Amino acid sequence: MVAACGETQFESLRNGGSYLSRNDPRAHFGLGVCGETPRVTLQWPDGKKQVVNRVPINRYVSIAEP
């Protein structure tokens, strides 16, 4: 979940695919004209939640499971 400028966006990631194909493991969120650094809340497969504040915008960011 990404929260910025009063809006919240959700995305579920699925890894895998089929023979000779694969799903993109990255999540993309569009913030439009919002220049605020978003707060990202992740729920990992084991059920643990992680909150990351002040995530940089306009770039790819890797977040590892703690």
Long-range contacts (C-beta under 8 A, 24 or more apart in sequence): 1-40, 1-41, 1-42, 2-29, 2-38, 2-39, 2-40, 2-41, 2-55, 3-38, 3-39, 3-41, 4-31, 4-34, 4-36, 4-37, 4-38, 4-39, 5-31, 5-34, 5-36, 7-34, 26-60, 31-57
